[in-house]
Amino acid sequence: MGIQYTVLIDGHCPVCTGWAAFINKRDTSNRFLVVAQETTEGEEVLSNRPAKMSELDSVFLIDESGKWYAQSSAVIRILLGLGFPYNFGAIIWFVPSPIRNFAYDLYARNRKRYPSNS
């Protein structure tokens, strides 16, 4: 099938690197390419992000059509891409995005305090 999604994570964040390990371990179809934002490749990809996302401190997902997703929408797209049973986590899609992203931002602001447990 090949790479369909690029995921950009904060490579200095234990939770984010744990999330990357979670994705890589469960991505049996090799659909995801996970890249740390601080790498040369990550910086190059980030330089192409939409202007409306330029100030976001977030995980990003870029799909095969080049569409960008950030914050909770990126997480939901990742869960959907991992398939069963992880796609059930996408049920949070029904929560309005301002509420989802408020919760995401609250967690993300403190993410370096939390240990990783992938």
TIRO-2110 file (N, C-alpha, C; in Angstrom, 1 decimal):
// TIRO-2110
0.8, -1.2, 0.0, N, 1, A
0.0, 0.0, 0.0, CA, 1, A
0.9, 1.3, 0.0, C, 1, A
1.9, 1.3, 0.8, N, 2, A
2.8, 2.5, 0.9, CA, 2, A
2.3, 3.6, 1.8, C, 2, A
3.2, 4.6, 1.9, N, 3, A
3.0, 5.7, 2.8, CA, 3, A
1.8, 6.5, 2.3, C, 3, A
0.8, 6.7, 3.2, N, 4, A
-0.4, 7.6, 2.9, CA, 4, A
-0.4, 8.8, 3.8, C, 4, A
0.2, 8.7, 5.0, N, 5, A
0.2, 9.8, 5.9, CA, 5, A
1.5, 10.1, 6.5, C, 5, A
1.8, 11.4, 6.6, N, 6, A
3.0, 11.9, 7.3, CA, 6, A
2.6, 12.5, 8.6, C, 6, A
3.2, 12.0, 9.7, N, 7, A
2.9, 12.5, 11.0, CA, 7, A
4.1, 13.3, 11.5, C, 7, A
3.9, 14.5, 11.9, N, 8, A
5.0, 15.3, 12.5, CA, 8, A
4.8, 15.5, 14.0, C, 8, A
5.8, 15.1, 14.8, N, 9, A
5.7, 15.1, 16.2, CA, 9, A
6.8, 15.9, 16.8, C, 9, A
6.7, 16.3, 18.1, N, 10, A
7.7, 17.0, 18.8, CA, 10, A
8.7, 15.9, 19.3, C, 10, A
9.9, 15.9, 18.7, N, 11, A
10.8, 14.8, 19.1, CA, 11, A
11.4, 15.0, 20.5, C, 11, A
11.2, 16.1, 21.1, N, 12, A
11.7, 16.3, 22.5, CA, 12, A
10.7, 16.0, 23.6, C, 12, A
9.6, 15.6, 23.2, N, 13, A
8.5, 15.3, 24.1, CA, 13, A
8.3, 13.8, 24.4, C, 13, A
8.4, 13.4, 25.6, N, 14, A
8.3, 11.9, 25.9, CA, 14, A
6.9, 11.4, 25.4, C, 14, A
5.8, 12.1, 25.6, N, 15, A
4.5, 11.7, 25.2, CA, 15, A
4.4, 11.5, 23.7, C, 15, A
5.0, 12.5, 23.0, N, 16, A
5.0, 12.5, 21.6, CA, 16, A
5.8, 11.4, 21.0, C, 16, A
7.0, 11.1, 21.5, N, 17, A
7.8, 10.0, 21.0, CA, 17, A
7.1, 8.7, 21.4, C, 17, A
6.4, 8.7, 22.5, N, 18, A
5.6, 7.5, 22.9, CA, 18, A
4.5, 7.3, 21.9, C, 18, A
3.9, 8.3, 21.5, N, 19, A
2.8, 8.3, 20.5, CA, 19, A
3.3, 7.8, 19.2, C, 19, A
4.5, 8.2, 18.8, N, 20, A
5.2, 7.8, 17.6, CA, 20, A
5.5, 6.3, 17.6, C, 20, A
5.9, 5.8, 18.8, N, 21, A
6.2, 4.4, 19.0, CA, 21, A
4.9, 3.6, 18.9, C, 21, A
3.8, 4.1, 19.5, N, 22, A
2.5, 3.5, 19.4, CA, 22, A
2.0, 3.4, 17.9, C, 22, A
2.2, 4.4, 17.2, N, 23, A
1.8, 4.4, 15.8, CA, 23, A
2.6, 3.3, 15.0, C, 23, A
4.0, 3.4, 15.2, N, 24, A
4.8, 2.5, 14.4, CA, 24, A
4.6, 1.1, 14.7, C, 24, A
4.3, 0.8, 16.0, N, 25, A
4.1, -0.6, 16.4, CA, 25, A
2.8, -1.2, 15.8, C, 25, A
1.8, -0.3, 15.6, N, 26, A
0.5, -0.8, 15.2, CA, 26, A
0.2, -0.6, 13.7, C, 26, A
1.1, 0.1, 13.0, N, 27, A
1.0, 0.4, 11.6, CA, 27, A
1.5, -0.8, 10.8, C, 27, A
0.7, -1.8, 10.8, N, 28, A
1.1, -3.1, 10.1, CA, 28, A
1.1, -2.9, 8.6, C, 28, A
0.4, -1.9, 8.0, N, 29, A
0.4, -1.7, 6.6, CA, 29, A
1.4, -0.7, 6.1, C, 29, A
2.2, -0.2, 7.0, N, 30, A
3.2, 0.9, 6.7, CA, 30, A
2.6, 2.1, 6.0, C, 30, A
1.5, 2.5, 6.5, N, 31, A
0.8, 3.7, 5.9, CA, 31, A
1.3, 5.0, 6.5, C, 31, A
2.0, 5.0, 7.6, N, 32, A
2.4, 6.2, 8.3, CA, 32, A
3.9, 6.4, 8.2, C, 32, A
4.3, 7.6, 8.0, N, 33, A
5.7, 8.0, 8.1, CA, 33, A
5.7, 9.0, 9.3, C, 33, A
6.4, 8.7, 10.4, N, 34, A
6.4, 9.6, 11.5, CA, 34, A
7.8, 10.3, 11.5, C, 34, A
7.7, 11.6, 11.6, N, 35, A
8.9, 12.4, 11.5, CA, 35, A
8.9, 13.4, 12.7, C, 35, A
10.1, 13.6, 13.3, N, 36, A
10.2, 14.6, 14.4, CA, 36, A
10.3, 16.0, 13.7, C, 36, A
9.6, 16.9, 14.3, N, 37, A
9.6, 18.3, 13.7, CA, 37, A
11.0, 18.9, 13.7, C, 37, A
11.8, 18.5, 14.6, N, 38, A
13.1, 19.1, 14.8, CA, 38, A
14.2, 18.6, 13.8, C, 38, A
13.9, 17.6, 13.0, N, 39, A
14.8, 17.0, 12.1, CA, 39, A
14.8, 17.9, 10.8, C, 39, A
15.9, 17.7, 10.0, N, 40, A
15.9, 18.4, 8.7, CA, 40, A
14.7, 18.1, 7.9, C, 40, A
14.3, 16.8, 7.8, N, 41, A
13.1, 16.5, 7.1, CA, 41, A
11.8, 17.1, 7.7, C, 41, A
11.7, 17.1, 9.0, N, 42, A
10.6, 17.7, 9.7, CA, 42, A
10.5, 19.1, 9.4, C, 42, A
11.6, 19.8, 9.5, N, 43, A
11.6, 21.3, 9.3, CA, 43, A
11.2, 21.6, 7.9, C, 43, A
11.7, 20.8, 6.9, N, 44, A
11.3, 21.0, 5.5, CA, 44, A
9.8, 20.9, 5.3, C, 44, A
9.2, 19.8, 5.9, N, 45, A
7.8, 19.6, 5.8, CA, 45, A
7.0, 20.7, 6.4, C, 45, A
7.4, 21.1, 7.6, N, 46, A
6.8, 22.2, 8.4, CA, 46, A
6.8, 23.5, 7.6, C, 46, A
7.8, 23.7, 6.8, N, 47, A
7.9, 25.0, 6.1, CA, 47, A
6.8, 25.1, 5.1, C, 47, A
6.1, 24.0, 4.8, N, 48, A
5.0, 24.0, 3.8, CA, 48, A
3.6, 24.0, 4.5, C, 48, A
3.6, 24.1, 5.8, N, 49, A
2.3, 24.1, 6.4, CA, 49, A
1.4, 25.3, 6.1, C, 49, A
0.1, 25.1, 6.1, N, 50, A
-0.8, 26.3, 5.9, CA, 50, A
-0.6, 27.4, 6.9, C, 50, A
-0.7, 28.6, 6.4, N, 51, A
-0.5, 29.8, 7.3, CA, 51, A
-1.4, 29.8, 8.5, C, 51, A
-2.6, 29.2, 8.4, N, 52, A
-3.5, 29.2, 9.6, CA, 52, A
-3.0, 28.3, 10.6, C, 52, A
-2.0, 27.4, 10.3, N, 53, A
-1.5, 26.5, 11.3, CA, 53, A
-0.1, 26.9, 11.7, C, 53, A
0.4, 28.0, 11.3, N, 54, A
1.8, 28.4, 11.5, CA, 54, A
2.1, 28.6, 13.0, C, 54, A
1.2, 29.0, 13.8, N, 55, A
1.4, 29.3, 15.2, CA, 55, A
1.1, 28.1, 16.1, C, 55, A
0.6, 27.0, 15.5, N, 56, A
0.2, 25.9, 16.4, CA, 56, A
1.4, 25.1, 16.8, C, 56, A
1.3, 24.7, 18.1, N, 57, A
2.3, 23.8, 18.7, CA, 57, A
1.5, 22.5, 18.8, C, 57, A
1.7, 21.6, 17.8, N, 58, A
0.7, 20.5, 17.7, CA, 58, A
1.4, 19.3, 17.0, C, 58, A
0.8, 18.2, 17.1, N, 59, A
1.0, 17.1, 16.2, CA, 59, A
0.3, 17.4, 14.9, C, 59, A
0.9, 17.1, 13.8, N, 60, A
0.3, 17.4, 12.5, CA, 60, A
0.2, 16.1, 11.7, C, 60, A
-0.8, 15.9, 10.9, N, 61, A
-0.9, 14.8, 10.0, CA, 61, A
-1.2, 15.4, 8.6, C, 61, A
-0.4, 14.9, 7.6, N, 62, A
-0.7, 15.3, 6.2, CA, 62, A
-1.1, 14.0, 5.5, C, 62, A
-2.2, 14.1, 4.8, N, 63, A
-2.7, 12.9, 4.1, CA, 63, A
-2.1, 12.9, 2.7, C, 63, A
-2.5, 11.8, 2.0, N, 64, A
-1.8, 11.6, 0.7, CA, 64, A
-2.3, 12.7, -0.4, C, 64, A
-3.3, 13.4, -0.1, N, 65, A
-3.7, 14.4, -1.0, CA, 65, A
-3.1, 15.8, -0.6, C, 65, A
-2.3, 15.8, 0.5, N, 66, A
-1.6, 17.0, 0.9, CA, 66, A
-2.4, 17.8, 1.9, C, 66, A
-3.5, 17.3, 2.4, N, 67, A
-4.4, 18.1, 3.3, CA, 67, A
-3.7, 17.9, 4.7, C, 67, A
-3.7, 19.1, 5.4, N, 68, A
-3.1, 19.1, 6.8, CA, 68, A
-4.2, 19.0, 7.8, C, 68, A
-3.8, 18.3, 8.9, N, 69, A
-4.7, 18.2, 10.1, CA, 69, A
-3.8, 18.5, 11.3, C, 69, A
-4.4, 19.1, 12.3, N, 70, A
-3.6, 19.5, 13.5, CA, 70, A
-4.5, 19.2, 14.7, C, 70, A
-3.8, 19.2, 15.9, N, 71, A
-4.5, 19.0, 17.2, CA, 71, A
-5.3, 17.7, 17.2, C, 71, A
-6.5, 17.8, 17.7, N, 72, A
-7.4, 16.6, 17.9, CA, 72, A
-7.8, 16.0, 16.6, C, 72, A
-7.9, 16.8, 15.5, N, 73, A
-8.3, 16.3, 14.2, CA, 73, A
-7.2, 15.4, 13.7, C, 73, A
-5.9, 15.7, 13.9, N, 74, A
-4.8, 14.9, 13.5, CA, 74, A
-4.8, 13.6, 14.3, C, 74, A
-5.1, 13.6, 15.6, N, 75, A
-5.1, 12.4, 16.4, CA, 75, A
-6.3, 11.5, 15.9, C, 75, A
-7.4, 12.1, 15.6, N, 76, A
-8.5, 11.3, 15.1, CA, 76, A
-8.2, 10.6, 13.8, C, 76, A
-7.6, 11.3, 12.9, N, 77, A
-7.2, 10.8, 11.6, CA, 77, A
-6.2, 9.7, 11.8, C, 77, A
-5.3, 9.8, 12.7, N, 78, A
-4.3, 8.7, 13.0, CA, 78, A
-5.0, 7.5, 13.5, C, 78, A
-5.9, 7.6, 14.4, N, 79, A
-6.7, 6.5, 14.9, CA, 79, A
-7.5, 5.8, 13.8, C, 79, A
-8.1, 6.6, 12.9, N, 80, A
-8.8, 6.0, 11.8, CA, 80, A
-7.9, 5.3, 10.9, C, 80, A
-6.7, 5.8, 10.6, N, 81, A
-5.7, 5.2, 9.7, CA, 81, A
-5.2, 3.9, 10.3, C, 81, A
-5.1, 3.8, 11.6, N, 82, A
-4.6, 2.5, 12.2, CA, 82, A
-5.6, 1.4, 12.1, C, 82, A
-6.8, 1.7, 11.9, N, 83, A
-7.8, 0.7, 11.7, CA, 83, A
-8.3, 0.0, 13.0, C, 83, A
-9.0, -1.1, 12.9, N, 84, A
-9.5, -1.8, 14.1, CA, 84, A
-8.5, -2.2, 15.0, C, 84, A
-8.6, -2.1, 16.3, N, 85, A
-9.7, -1.5, 17.1, CA, 85, A
-9.5, 0.0, 17.4, C, 85, A
-8.4, 0.5, 16.9, N, 86, A
-8.1, 1.9, 17.3, CA, 86, A
-9.0, 3.0, 16.7, C, 86, A
-9.6, 2.6, 15.6, N, 87, A
-10.6, 3.5, 14.9, CA, 87, A
-11.8, 3.8, 15.8, C, 87, A
-12.1, 3.0, 16.8, N, 88, A
-13.2, 3.3, 17.7, CA, 88, A
-12.9, 4.5, 18.5, C, 88, A
-11.6, 4.9, 18.7, N, 89, A
-11.2, 6.1, 19.4, CA, 89, A
-11.7, 7.4, 18.7, C, 89, A
-12.0, 7.2, 17.4, N, 90, A
-12.5, 8.3, 16.6, CA, 90, A
-13.9, 8.8, 16.9, C, 90, A
-14.5, 8.1, 17.9, N, 91, A
-15.8, 8.5, 18.4, CA, 91, A
-15.8, 9.9, 18.9, C, 91, A
-14.6, 10.4, 19.3, N, 92, A
-14.5, 11.7, 19.8, CA, 92, A
-14.8, 12.8, 18.7, C, 92, A
-14.8, 12.3, 17.5, N, 93, A
-15.1, 13.2, 16.3, CA, 93, A
-16.5, 13.9, 16.6, C, 93, A
-17.4, 13.3, 17.3, N, 94, A
-18.7, 13.8, 17.6, CA, 94, A
-18.7, 15.0, 18.6, C, 94, A
-17.5, 15.1, 19.3, N, 95, A
-17.4, 16.3, 20.2, CA, 95, A
-17.0, 17.5, 19.3, C, 95, A
-17.6, 18.6, 19.5, N, 96, A
-17.3, 19.8, 18.7, CA, 96, A
-15.8, 20.1, 18.8, C, 96, A
-15.2, 20.5, 17.6, N, 97, A
-13.7, 20.7, 17.6, CA, 97, A
-13.3, 21.8, 18.6, C, 97, A
-14.0, 22.8, 18.9, N, 98, A
-13.5, 23.8, 19.9, CA, 98, A
-13.3, 23.1, 21.2, C, 98, A
-14.2, 22.2, 21.6, N, 99, A
-14.0, 21.5, 22.9, CA, 99, A
-12.9, 20.5, 22.8, C, 99, A
-12.8, 19.7, 21.7, N, 100, A
-11.7, 18.7, 21.5, CA, 100, A
-10.4, 19.5, 21.6, C, 100, A
-10.3, 20.6, 20.9, N, 101, A
-9.0, 21.3, 20.8, CA, 101, A
-8.6, 22.0, 22.1, C, 101, A
-9.6, 22.4, 22.8, N, 102, A
-9.4, 23.0, 24.2, CA, 102, A
-8.7, 21.9, 25.0, C, 102, A
-9.3, 20.7, 25.0, N, 103, A
-8.7, 19.6, 25.8, CA, 103, A
-7.3, 19.2, 25.3, C, 103, A
-7.2, 19.2, 24.0, N, 104, A
-5.9, 18.8, 23.4, CA, 104, A
-4.8, 19.9, 23.8, C, 104, A
-5.2, 21.2, 23.7, N, 105, A
-4.2, 22.2, 24.1, CA, 105, A
-3.9, 22.2, 25.6, C, 105, A
-4.8, 21.9, 26.4, N, 106, A
-4.6, 21.8, 27.8, CA, 106, A
-3.6, 20.7, 28.1, C, 106, A
-3.8, 19.5, 27.5, N, 107, A
-2.8, 18.4, 27.6, CA, 107, A
-1.5, 18.8, 27.0, C, 107, A
-1.5, 19.3, 25.8, N, 108, A
-0.3, 19.6, 25.1, CA, 108, A
0.6, 20.6, 25.8, C, 108, A
0.0, 21.6, 26.5, N, 109, A
0.8, 22.6, 27.2, CA, 109, A
1.6, 21.9, 28.3, C, 109, A
1.2, 20.8, 28.8, N, 110, A
1.8, 20.1, 29.9, CA, 110, A
2.5, 18.8, 29.5, C, 110, A
2.5, 18.5, 28.2, N, 111, A
2.9, 17.2, 27.7, CA, 111, A
4.3, 16.8, 28.2, C, 111, A
5.2, 17.7, 28.4, N, 112, A
6.6, 17.3, 28.7, CA, 112, A
6.7, 16.9, 30.2, C, 112, A
5.6, 17.1, 30.9, N, 113, A
5.6, 16.6, 32.3, CA, 113, A
5.2, 15.1, 32.5, C, 113, A
4.5, 14.7, 31.5, N, 114, A
3.9, 13.3, 31.5, CA, 114, A
4.9, 12.3, 31.0, C, 114, A
5.0, 11.1, 31.6, N, 115, A
5.9, 10.1, 31.1, CA, 115, A
5.2, 9.4, 29.9, C, 115, A
6.0, 8.8, 29.0, N, 116, A
5.5, 8.1, 27.9, CA, 116, A
5.2, 6.6, 28.3, C, 116, A
4.1, 6.1, 27.8, N, 117, A
3.9, 4.6, 28.0, CA, 117, A
3.2, 4.0, 26.8, C, 117, A
4.0, 3.9, 25.7, N, 118, A
3.5, 3.3, 24.5, CA, 118, A
3.4, 1.8, 24.7, C, 118, A
END
